[in-house]
Amino acid sequence: MSMPTKEQLIEILKPIHDPEIRIGIVDLGLIYDVLVDDDSGKVTVKMTLTTPACPYGEMLISMVHRAVEEIEEVKEVEVKLVWDPPWDPKEMCSDGAKDILGIW
C-alpha cells in the first residue's frame, strides 16, 4: 500500500478535539501543514496551540502523534510545534468553528 496523502492525514486528525474549547484541532486551524515523505515513510505534522500556556498542549501533541503512527504505512512521525505565524482564530478557524466561538 502507498503512503496516505496530506488530505487523508488531515481527515484522520479531524476527530481530535481541543478538550477546553471542544472544537476539532483542524477546524481551529491548529494544523499548519502535513508533510509526507513517500520514500522514508515519514510524516511531519506542523501544528500550533491556541496559546503557549495551553494546559492540554502535550496531550494534543500526543494525540496527533498517536493518530498518525497508527497508520500501517507510516514508519516515522514527527510533530513539530510552531508559533509562527501566531494562531489567530479570526483568520485560521473554519467557518463552523467561528460560528461556535462567536467570531464574525
Backbone hydrogen bonds in HBPLUS format (Angstrom, degrees):
<---DONOR---> <-ACCEPTOR-->    atom                        ^
c    i                          cat <-CA-CA->   ^        H-A-AA   ^      H-
h    n   atom  resd res      DA  || num        DHA   H-A  angle D-A-AA Bond
n    s   type  num  typ     dist DA aas  dist angle  dist       angle   num
A0009-LEU N   A0005-THR O   2.99 MM   4  6.28 157.1  2.05 151.8 157.9     1
A0010-ILE N   A0006-LYS O   2.95 MM   4  6.24 154.8  2.02 150.8 157.8     2
A0011-GLU N   A0007-GLU O   3.08 MM   4  6.35 152.6  2.16 143.6 150.7     3
A0012-ILE N   A0008-GLN O   3.08 MM   4  6.40 146.0  2.20 141.3 150.4     4
A0013-LEU N   A0009-LEU O   3.05 MM   4  6.38 137.7  2.24 142.4 153.8     5
A0013-LEU N   A0010-ILE O   3.10 MM   3  5.05 127.3  2.39  93.4 107.3     6
A0014-LYS N   A0010-ILE O   3.11 MM   4  6.33 125.1  2.43 141.8 155.6     7
A0014-LYS N   A0011-GLU O   3.31 MM   3  5.22 143.3  2.46  94.9 104.8     8
A0016-ILE N   A0013-LEU O   3.07 MM   3  5.68 158.9  2.11 120.9 127.5     9
A0025-ILE N   A0016-ILE O   2.82 MM   9  6.07 159.9  1.86 161.9 161.7    10
A0018-ASP N   A0023-ILE O   2.92 MM   5  5.68 167.6  1.94 150.6 146.6    11
A0022-ARG N   A0018-ASP O   2.58 MM   4  5.20 147.3  1.68 155.9 166.0    12
A0028-LEU N   A0024-GLY O   2.89 MM   4  6.16 142.5  2.04 146.5 158.3    13
A0030-LEU N   A0025-ILE O   2.95 MM   5  5.35 153.7  2.02 169.8 171.2    14
A0029-GLY N   A0026-VAL O   3.00 MM   3  5.15 148.5  2.10 102.1 112.2    15
A0094-SER N   A0027-ASP O   2.75 MM  67  5.01 156.1  1.80 149.3 154.0    16
A0048-THR N   A0030-LEU O   2.84 MM  18  5.10 149.5  1.93 143.1 152.9    17
A0032-TYR N   A0046-LYS O   2.72 MM  14  5.37 140.5  1.88 141.1 153.1    18
A0033-ASP N   A0046-LYS O   3.18 MM  13  5.06 155.4  2.25 136.5 136.7    19
A0046-LYS N   A0033-ASP O   2.83 MM  13  5.06 167.2  1.85 146.8 151.1    20
A0035-LEU N   A0044-THR O   2.78 MM   9  5.05 169.3  1.79 155.0 158.3    21
A0044-THR N   A0035-LEU O   2.90 MM   9  5.05 161.2  1.93 145.5 151.9    22
A0037-ASP N   A0042-LYS O   2.88 MM   5  5.24 167.8  1.89 168.0 168.9    23
A0041-GLY N   A0037-ASP O   2.84 MM   4  5.64 143.5  1.98 153.6 164.6    24
A0075-LYS N   A0041-GLY O   2.79 MM  34  4.91 154.4  1.85 130.5 138.5    25
A0076-GLU N   A0041-GLY O   3.30 MM  35  6.30 154.4  2.37 133.2 128.4    26
A0043-VAL N   A0076-GLU O   2.90 MM  33  6.31 155.8  1.96 153.0 158.8    27
A0078-GLU N   A0043-VAL O   2.91 MM  35  6.34 153.8  1.98 158.4 162.9    28
A0045-VAL N   A0078-GLU O   2.81 MM  33  6.28 159.9  1.85 161.8 168.4    29
A0080-LYS N   A0045-VAL O   2.75 MM  35  6.04 156.3  1.80 154.8 163.1    30
A0047-MET N   A0080-LYS O   2.92 MM  33  6.23 167.6  1.93 167.2 170.1    31
A0082-VAL N   A0047-MET O   2.81 MM  35  5.94 164.1  1.84 158.7 164.0    32
A0054-CYS N   A0051-THR O   2.98 MM   3  5.22 155.3  2.04 122.3 121.0    33
A0057-GLY N   A0054-CYS O   3.29 MM   3  5.34 168.2  2.30 111.9 112.2    34
A0060-LEU N   A0056-TYR O   2.88 MM   4  6.10 160.7  1.92 161.7 167.3    35
A0061-ILE N   A0057-GLY O   2.98 MM   4  6.20 165.5  2.00 157.8 161.6    36
A0062-SER N   A0058-GLU O   2.99 MM   4  6.11 158.7  2.03 143.9 150.0    37
A0063-MET N   A0059-MET O   2.90 MM   4  6.12 152.1  1.97 146.7 154.6    38
A0064-VAL N   A0060-LEU O   2.97 MM   4  6.22 156.8  2.03 151.0 156.4    39
A0065-HIS N   A0061-ILE O   2.96 MM   4  6.17 166.8  1.98 151.7 155.5    40
A0066-ARG N   A0062-SER O   2.89 MM   4  6.03 167.4  1.91 151.3 154.8    41
A0067-ALA N   A0063-MET O   2.99 MM   4  6.10 159.7  2.03 144.7 150.1    42
A0068-VAL N   A0064-VAL O   3.15 MM   4  6.37 157.6  2.20 152.5 157.4    43
A0069-GLU N   A0065-HIS O   2.92 MM   4  6.09 164.6  1.95 155.7 160.7    44
A0070-GLU N   A0066-ARG O   3.18 MM   4  6.20 132.8  2.42 142.7 151.7    45
A0071-ILE N   A0068-VAL O   3.14 MM   3  5.77 167.3  2.16 118.5 122.5    46
A0074-VAL N   A0071-ILE O   3.05 MM   3  5.57 146.2  2.16 116.1 125.7    47
A0091-GLU N   A0088-ASP O   2.95 MM   3  5.49 140.7  2.11 115.3 125.9    48
A0092-MET N   A0088-ASP O   2.84 MM   4  5.84 158.2  1.88 160.8 167.5    49
A0093-CYS N   A0089-PRO O   3.28 MM   4  5.07 158.2  2.33 120.9 124.7    50
A0098-LYS N   A0094-SER O   2.94 MM   4  6.24 155.9  2.00 151.6 159.0    51
A0099-ASP N   A0095-ASP O   2.95 MM   4  6.23 150.5  2.04 146.2 153.7    52
A0100-ILE N   A0096-GLY O   3.12 MM   4  6.43 160.0  2.16 146.5 150.9    53
A0101-LEU N   A0097-ALA O   2.88 MM   4  6.09 158.1  1.92 150.8 157.2    54
A0102-GLY N   A0098-LYS O   2.78 MM   4  5.74 116.2  2.19 137.1 152.6    55
A0103-ILE N   A0098-LYS O   2.84 MM   5  4.83 158.6  1.88 142.0 145.4    56
A0102-GLY N   A0099-ASP O   3.20 MM   3  5.04 143.5  2.34  93.4 104.1    57
